[in-house]
Amino acid sequence: MRIGIVGGTGKEARGLALRWARAGHSVAIGSRDAERARERAQELSATGHGALEGGDNLWAVTGADVVVLTVPYGAHGETLRAITDAVLGKVIIDLTVPLRPPKVSTVQLPPGQAAALEAQAILGAGTPVVAALHHVSGVHLADPDHTIACDVLIATDDARAREVATSLIRDLGLRPLDAGPLQNAIALESLTPILIHLNKRYKSPGAGVVFTGIPDADST
Ligand SMILES: NC(=O)c1ccc[n+]([C@@H]2O[C@H](COP(=O)([O-])OP(=O)(O)OC[C@H]3O[C@@H](n4cnc5c(N)ncnc54)[C@H](OP(=O)(O)O)[C@@H]3O)[C@@H](O)[C@H]2O)c1
């Protein structure tokens, strides 16, 4: 599968790109600055985990089967509007947490209640949005050999998009869990400020969430 990462030069994208490349996917790193993305792709390719390419955000999404959005919330709407036509019909996995600095340890709902709901409203019904991966720290992802103690909740209204996201999350070495409709992105996104609070309070490099009592999740 070809995966285009918008904001692919960032902290969270680094480990996602490496892990997906190692799983055999073709990864296109996107950026506002094509040269910066090419440099990051070269750097990650040199680790020997797979061949990655870089270019501008529009280039990265144009050839992709799946688009992953990893930009700060302040850039979320503007970034989506710039790629709306190019991503029509593709699965969009949105990791965006609507953090509003400096109060990043406090839940602050955005105007549309969740970044992923805002993304779906911008992109329209023909482009299915999946909310996922908000609780997986970029610090843990960055080492592709590190086993991460974190489940991944997936919220979407689209069955095909859920299937694609579930498979890609397994390829990261993580356990995907169906968390219901996209509306539930409000809860998913709201948990991240609490994880940030835990990181500060207990000096953790990246607190995560693990759900118990779901014995069959790995086989579904
Ligand atoms: N870091 C984590 O551990 C983590 C965990 C879960 C979820 N998230 C969420 O994932 C998203 C990305 O987080 P991150 O830590 O990777 O962020 P980041 O490193 O600060 O930014 C990611 C990329 O977004 C692009 N960007 C920055 N400002 C922009 C702007 N004004 N307009 C357009 N693009 C801009 C930059 O790429 P270019 O400058 O190359 O265009 C940057 O490399 C956030 O919404 C965050 O809440 C992060």
The ligand as a Tripos MOL2 file, in Angstrom:
@<TRIPOS>MOLECULE
LIG
   48    52     1     0     0
SMALL
NO_CHARGES

@<TRIPOS>ATOM
      1 N1          4.1890   13.8530   18.9080 N.am      1 LIG1
      2 C1          3.3910   12.9500   19.4710 C.2       1 LIG1
      3 O1          3.8480   12.1450   20.3220 O.2       1 LIG1
      4 C2          1.9330   12.8440   19.0890 C.ar      1 LIG1
      5 C3          1.1770   11.7640   19.5530 C.ar      1 LIG1
      6 C4         -0.1580   11.6330   19.1490 C.ar      1 LIG1
      7 C5         -0.7310   12.5840   18.3280 C.ar      1 LIG1
      8 N2          0.0110   13.6460   17.9090 N.ar      1 LIG1
      9 C6         -0.6300   14.6360   17.0460 C.3       1 LIG1
     10 O2         -0.0470   14.5090   15.7670 O.3       1 LIG1
     11 C7          0.0780   15.7970   15.1680 C.3       1 LIG1
     12 C8          1.5300   16.0420   14.8190 C.3       1 LIG1
     13 O3          2.2890   16.0450   16.0110 O.3       1 LIG1
     14 P1          3.8660   16.2340   15.9650 P.3       1 LIG1
     15 O4          4.3340   16.1580   17.3600 O.co2     1 LIG1
     16 O5          4.4560   15.3370   14.9450 O.co2     1 LIG1
     17 O6          3.9480   17.7670   15.4670 O.3       1 LIG1
     18 P2          5.1540   18.5860   14.8640 P.3       1 LIG1
     19 O7          6.4000   17.7690   14.8020 O.co2     1 LIG1
     20 O8          5.2160   19.8860   15.6100 O.co2     1 LIG1
     21 O9          4.6070   18.9580   13.4090 O.3       1 LIG1
     22 C9          4.4260   17.9860   12.4120 C.3       1 LIG1
     23 C10         4.6440   18.6300   11.0720 C.3       1 LIG1
     24 O10         3.5680   19.5180   10.7730 O.3       1 LIG1
     25 C11         4.0340   20.5020    9.8550 C.3       1 LIG1
     26 N3          3.5690   21.8260   10.2810 N.ar      1 LIG1
     27 C12         3.9350   22.4900   11.3840 C.ar      1 LIG1
     28 N4          3.3170   23.6900   11.4430 N.ar      1 LIG1
     29 C13         2.5720   23.7700   10.3160 C.ar      1 LIG1
     30 C14         1.7300   24.7780    9.7730 C.ar      1 LIG1
     31 N5          1.5240   25.9370   10.4060 N.pl3     1 LIG1
     32 N6          1.1140   24.5240    8.6050 N.ar      1 LIG1
     33 C15         1.3060   23.3440    7.9560 C.ar      1 LIG1
     34 N7          2.1260   22.3520    8.4200 N.ar      1 LIG1
     35 C16         2.7340   22.5730    9.5950 C.ar      1 LIG1
     36 C17         5.5550   20.4650    9.8720 C.3       1 LIG1
     37 O11         5.9940   19.9520    8.6240 O.3       1 LIG1
     38 P3          6.6750   20.9050    7.4960 P.3       1 LIG1
     39 O12         7.2100   22.1210    8.2080 O.co2     1 LIG1
     40 O13         7.7470   20.0340    6.9540 O.co2     1 LIG1
     41 O14         5.5780   21.2040    6.5610 O.co2     1 LIG1
     42 C18         5.8860   19.4930   10.9930 C.3       1 LIG1
     43 O15         7.0340   18.7160   10.7370 O.3       1 LIG1
     44 C19        -0.4840   16.8130   16.1620 C.3       1 LIG1
     45 O16        -1.8200   17.1210   15.8570 O.3       1 LIG1
     46 C20        -0.3880   16.0700   17.4820 C.3       1 LIG1
     47 O17        -1.3610   16.5020   18.4170 O.3       1 LIG1
     48 C21         1.3260   13.7890   18.2570 C.ar      1 LIG1
@<TRIPOS>BOND
     1     1     2 1
     2     2     3 2
     3     2     4 1
     4     4     5 ar
     5     4    48 ar
     6     5     6 ar
     7     6     7 ar
     8     7     8 ar
     9     8     9 1
    10     8    48 ar
    11     9    10 1
    12     9    46 1
    13    10    11 1
    14    11    12 1
    15    11    44 1
    16    12    13 1
    17    13    14 1
    18    14    15 2
    19    14    16 1
    20    14    17 1
    21    17    18 1
    22    18    19 2
    23    18    20 1
    24    18    21 1
    25    21    22 1
    26    22    23 1
    27    23    24 1
    28    23    42 1
    29    24    25 1
    30    25    26 1
    31    25    36 1
    32    26    27 ar
    33    26    35 ar
    34    27    28 ar
    35    28    29 ar
    36    29    30 ar
    37    29    35 ar
    38    30    31 1
    39    30    32 ar
    40    32    33 ar
    41    33    34 ar
    42    34    35 ar
    43    36    37 1
    44    36    42 1
    45    37    38 1
    46    38    39 2
    47    38    40 1
    48    38    41 1
    49    42    43 1
    50    44    45 1
    51    44    46 1
    52    46    47 1
@<TRIPOS>SUBSTRUCTURE
     1 LIG1         1 GROUP 0 **** ****
